[in-house]
Amino acid sequence: MDLEAQKKLTTRMNRVAGQVNGINKMIEEKRYCVDILVQIAAVRSALDAVGVQLLTDHIQSCVVGHGTETEHLCAKPMSQEELITEVKTVLTRFLK
């Protein structure tokens, strides 16, 4: 992941953290339940967007770029079958 992509993800996660803090404040203030649920849905959506971006980056750099020295520094050497299994596992967990 390049520096610009990392900054964008960090910015998005900071926004999510702010939303979560806002939800906590809403609970403390005993705000209307529906309003809190709407904010929870917004956080889920924001996290899903971050997850999709991370998954896309992973596929581009670590799966497609595997063995080209463009993959993530932490990527371990794997066969194509192992890479597909890893993506399947990650998708299964992410989509739950």
Sequence and secondary structure as in RCSB ss.txt:
>XXXX:A:sequence
MDLEAQKKLTTRMNRVAGQVNGINKMIEEKRYCVDILVQIAAVRSALDAVGVQLLTDHIQSCVVGHGTETEHLCA
KPMSQEELITEVKTVLTRFLK
>XXXX:A:secstr
  HHHHHHHHHHHHHHHHHHHHHHHHHHTT  HHHHHHHHHHHHHHHHHHHHHHHHHHIIIIIITTTTT S TT 
    HHHHHHHHHHHHHHHT 
